[in-house]
Amino acid sequence: MTEARAVDWTIGSVLRWAGEDFRGRGIETPRLDAEVLLAHALGTTRVQLVIDAARPLAEPELARFRDLVRRRRRREPVAYIVGRREFYGRSFRVDARVLVPRPDTETLVEVALARTSPVALSLRALDLCTGSGCVAVTIARERPTSRVHATDASSEAIAVARENALRLGAYNVSFGQGDLYEAVAPDRRFDLVAANPPYVASADVEGLSADVRDFEPRAALDGGADGLALVRRVVSGAPAVLVRGGALAVEVGEGQAAWTAALLVDRGFEDVRATKDCGRIERVVSGRWPGA
C-alpha cells in the first residue's frame, strides 16, 4: 500500500488487501474487521462500501485507514478502535475501561425480561458488574416504566455506563460505585438481580485471545481460582435485596452452569434453570426467590 499512488487504491481493493492481511495474522473475522474499520475511517456504512467499491481513495483517507489497520494488527479490539459496539440493537460507546459487550450477554437480558414479565410495568431491577451499562440500559429501554440501579466496583466503568445511559435515553437508570451489594442502599429491594460478573478462572486468563487478554480490563475477567468467586458472592447476597418472588439471573462461563445452579438451590432459590446462548452453551442461570 505504501508504494502505490492513492488513485490506485479503491474501496474494493483496499478491503481485499486488509482482509488478506488480517487473515494472514490469524484474526478470526478478517473481512468483517476490514469493513468496519474502513467504514469508520470514511465516516460511512458497510453497505455504502459495497455501493462505492470502485471509488478511489484519497491519501488522507488511506492514512486514516492505515492507522486503524496498525492498531488492529496489534490485536486491539475493533470495538475499542471505533469506540462503539452494538448490543441488543443499540450502539454502546466502549473503551479500555470496560469489557466489550458480547452477543452472549443478550441472553442475560432476555432471561431477565422473561423472568420479570409479571411486573413489567413496575420492575425494580439491580444490575451488578454493569461495565458499559449494556444490560442495565437495555432493560431500562425495553421496560421504560422500570427503575434500574446499576453498580460496578470500577468508577471508570460507572462513568462509561452513565454516559451510555444518557446518550441512549435511559433516564430511569441510577448508578452506584462499589463492591457488588455495597453500592446498594440497605433498604432497597428489587424484583430482579441481574449480574455478569468476572467468571474466567485465574489460571485461564493468560490463555485468552490477545484481543481480550492484552486489552480488556483484567478485573472484569478474573473470577478467582475456579472462576466462581464473584458468582458465589452474587448468589449469596441476592436474597437480602430481593422481594418475595424476585428473580436472580447470572451469566456464567462454559461448563459453569451446573455448579452455579447448585449454588442457587443450596441458597434456597426455586425454579432454577440454565438457558443456552446462541452458541448452544448454557450461559445464564436463573431462579426465583421464595422469600425467607
C-alpha positions in Angstrom: 0.0 0.0 0.0 2.8 2.4 0.7 4.4 2.2 -2.8 1.2 2.8 -4.9 -0.3 6.1 -5.8 -3.5 6.9 -3.9 -5.6 6.7 -7.0 -4.6 3.0 -7.4 -6.4 2.1 -4.2 -10.2 1.8 -4.5 -12.5 0.9 -1.6 -12.8 -2.6 -3.0 -9.0 -3.2 -3.4 -8.2 -1.8 0.0 -10.8 -4.1 1.6 -9.3 -7.1 -0.2 -5.8 -6.1 0.9 -6.7 -5.6 4.5 -8.8 -8.7 4.7 -6.0 -10.8 3.4 -3.5 -9.1 5.8 -5.7 -9.8 8.8 -6.4 -13.4 7.7 -2.6 -14.0 7.5 -2.2 -12.8 11.0 -4.8 -15.2 12.4 -7.5 -12.6 13.0 -10.8 -14.5 13.3 -13.1 -12.2 11.2 -10.7 -10.6 8.8 -13.1 -9.3 6.1 -15.7 -8.0 8.7 -13.0 -6.2 10.7 -11.6 -4.6 7.5 -15.1 -3.4 6.5 -15.9 -2.0 10.0 -12.6 -0.1 10.2 -12.8 1.3 6.6 -16.4 2.4 7.2 -15.2 4.1 10.4 -12.3 5.8 8.6 -14.5 7.1 5.9 -17.5 8.0 8.1 -19.8 5.8 6.2 -21.6 2.4 6.4 -20.6 -1.0 5.3 -23.4 -1.1 2.8 -22.1 2.1 1.3 -18.7 0.5 0.9 -20.3 -2.1 -1.4 -22.0 0.5 -3.4 -18.9 2.6 -3.8 -16.4 -0.3 -4.2 -14.9 1.2 -7.3 -14.3 4.7 -5.8 -10.6 5.6 -5.4 -9.4 6.7 -2.0 -7.7 10.0 -1.4 -4.4 9.9 0.5 -5.9 11.4 3.8 -8.5 8.6 3.7 -5.8 6.0 3.2 -3.7 7.4 6.0 -6.7 7.2 8.4 -7.3 3.6 7.4 -3.6 2.6 7.7 -3.6 3.9 11.3 -6.6 1.8 12.2 -5.1 -1.3 10.5 -1.9 -0.9 12.5 -4.0 -0.9 15.7 -5.9 -4.0 14.7 -2.6 -5.8 13.8 -1.6 -5.3 17.4 -4.9 -7.1 18.3 -6.6 -4.1 19.8 -10.4 -4.9 19.7 -12.3 -3.4 16.8 -14.8 -2.1 19.3 -12.2 -0.1 21.1 -10.7 1.3 17.8 -14.1 2.5 16.6 -15.3 3.4 20.1 -18.6 1.5 19.9 -20.3 -1.9 19.9 -23.9 -2.9 19.1 -25.8 -4.7 21.8 -29.5 -5.6 21.6 -30.0 -3.3 18.6 -28.3 -0.2 20.3 -24.9 1.3 19.8 -22.9 1.5 23.1 -19.8 3.5 23.5 -16.9 1.4 24.8 -13.2 1.8 25.5 -10.5 0.1 27.5 -12.3 1.0 30.8 -14.9 -1.7 30.2 -15.4 -5.1 28.6 -16.6 -5.2 25.1 -20.3 -6.3 25.2 -20.8 -9.8 23.7 -23.8 -11.3 21.9 -23.9 -14.0 24.6 -24.8 -11.4 27.2 -28.0 -10.6 25.3 -29.2 -14.0 26.7 -28.9 -12.5 30.2 -31.2 -9.6 29.1 -33.7 -12.0 27.5 -33.9 -14.2 30.7 -34.2 -11.1 32.9 -37.1 -9.7 30.9 -38.9 -13.1 30.7 -38.5 -13.8 34.4 -40.0 -10.4 35.3 -42.8 -10.2 32.8 -45.5 -10.2 35.6 -44.1 -7.0 36.9 -43.1 -5.5 33.6 -44.8 -2.1 34.3 -43.3 -1.6 37.8 -40.0 -3.5 37.5 -37.3 -2.6 40.0 -34.0 -4.1 38.8 -30.4 -4.3 40.1 -27.6 -4.8 37.6 -24.3 -5.9 39.2 -20.9 -5.6 37.5 -22.6 -3.2 35.0 -19.4 -2.4 33.0 -20.5 -0.5 29.9 -24.1 -0.5 31.2 -25.3 -2.6 28.3 -27.6 -4.8 30.5 -28.9 -2.0 32.7 -29.6 0.4 29.8 -31.2 -2.3 27.7 -33.5 -3.4 30.5 -34.4 0.2 31.2 -35.1 1.0 27.5 -37.1 -2.2 27.0 -39.1 -1.5 30.1 -39.4 2.3 30.1 -41.5 2.4 33.3 -39.0 0.4 35.3 -36.4 1.6 37.7 -32.9 0.2 37.3 -29.9 0.5 39.6 -26.5 -0.3 38.1 -23.4 -0.9 40.2 -19.7 -1.6 39.5 -16.6 -1.7 41.6 -14.8 0.5 39.0 -15.5 4.2 39.0 -14.2 4.3 35.4 -16.8 1.7 34.3 -19.6 3.7 36.0 -18.5 6.8 34.1 -18.8 4.8 30.8 -22.2 3.3 31.8 -23.6 6.7 32.9 -22.6 8.2 29.5 -24.3 5.4 27.6 -27.5 5.7 29.7 -27.7 9.5 29.0 -26.9 9.1 25.3 -29.4 6.3 24.8 -32.2 8.0 26.8 -32.2 5.5 29.7 -33.1 8.2 32.3 -34.6 5.5 34.6 -31.2 4.2 35.5 -29.3 5.2 38.6 -25.7 4.3 39.4 -23.7 3.3 42.4 -19.9 2.6 42.7 -18.9 -0.2 45.0 -18.3 -3.9 45.5 -21.4 -5.7 44.5 -24.2 -5.1 47.0 -22.1 -2.5 48.9 -23.3 0.0 46.3 -27.0 -0.6 47.2 -28.8 1.3 50.0 -29.7 -1.1 52.8 -33.4 -0.5 52.5 -33.7 -1.0 48.7 -35.5 -4.1 47.4 -35.7 -5.4 43.8 -37.8 -7.7 41.6 -34.7 -8.7 39.7 -30.9 -9.0 40.3 -29.0 -9.5 37.1 -25.2 -10.0 37.0 -22.5 -10.6 34.5 -19.6 -11.0 37.0 -16.0 -12.0 36.1 -16.0 -15.8 35.6 -12.7 -16.7 33.9 -10.5 -18.9 36.2 -7.3 -17.0 37.1 -5.1 -19.7 35.6 -7.0 -19.4 32.3 -6.7 -15.6 31.8 -3.3 -15.9 30.1 -4.7 -18.4 27.6 -7.4 -15.9 26.4 -7.0 -14.4 22.9 -4.7 -11.5 22.7 -7.6 -9.2 21.9 -9.1 -9.9 25.3 -6.0 -10.7 27.5 -4.0 -7.7 26.5 -6.7 -5.0 26.2 -9.8 -5.7 28.2 -9.8 -4.9 32.0 -8.5 -7.9 33.9 -10.6 -7.1 36.9 -13.7 -7.7 34.8 -12.4 -11.1 33.6 -10.7 -12.8 36.5 -13.2 -14.8 38.6 -10.7 -16.3 41.0 -9.3 -19.8 41.3 -12.3 -21.6 39.8 -13.9 -18.7 38.1 -16.8 -18.7 40.5 -15.6 -16.4 43.3 -17.8 -13.5 42.3 -20.6 -15.7 41.3 -20.8 -17.2 44.8 -21.0 -13.7 46.3 -23.7 -12.6 43.9 -25.8 -15.7 44.7 -25.2 -15.5 48.5 -26.1 -11.8 48.7 -29.2 -11.8 46.4 -31.9 -12.9 48.9 -31.2 -9.8 51.1 -32.2 -7.5 48.3 -34.9 -9.5 46.5 -38.6 -9.3 47.2 -40.6 -12.4 47.6 -40.9 -14.0 44.2 -38.0 -11.9 42.8 -35.6 -13.3 40.2 -31.9 -13.8 40.1 -30.2 -14.2 36.7 -26.4 -14.7 36.4 -24.2 -15.1 33.3 -21.5 -17.7 33.6 -18.8 -19.4 31.6 -18.9 -22.6 29.6 -19.1 -25.6 31.9 -20.1 -23.5 35.0 -23.9 -23.7 34.7 -24.4 -26.9 36.7 -22.2 -25.6 39.6 -24.0 -22.3 39.6 -27.4 -23.9 39.6 -26.3 -25.9 42.6 -25.3 -22.7 44.4 -28.8 -21.3 43.8 -30.5 -24.4 45.0 -28.3 -24.5 48.1 -29.2 -20.9 48.8 -32.9 -21.6 48.7 -33.8 -20.5 45.2 -36.6 -22.3 43.4 -37.4 -22.9 39.7 -33.7 -22.9 38.9 -32.9 -23.0 35.2 -30.0 -22.8 32.8 -30.6 -21.0 29.5 -28.4 -21.5 26.4 -27.0 -18.7 24.3 -26.9 -18.5 20.5 -23.9 -20.9 20.5 -25.9 -23.5 22.5 -23.8 -23.0 25.6 -25.6 -22.9 28.9 -24.9 -19.2 29.6 -27.4 -17.9 32.1 -28.5 -19.5 35.3 -31.7 -18.1 36.9 -34.0 -18.8 39.8 -36.9 -17.4 41.8 -36.5 -16.3 45.5 -39.5 -17.7 47.5 -38.9 -15.4 50.5 -37.5 -16.0 53.9 
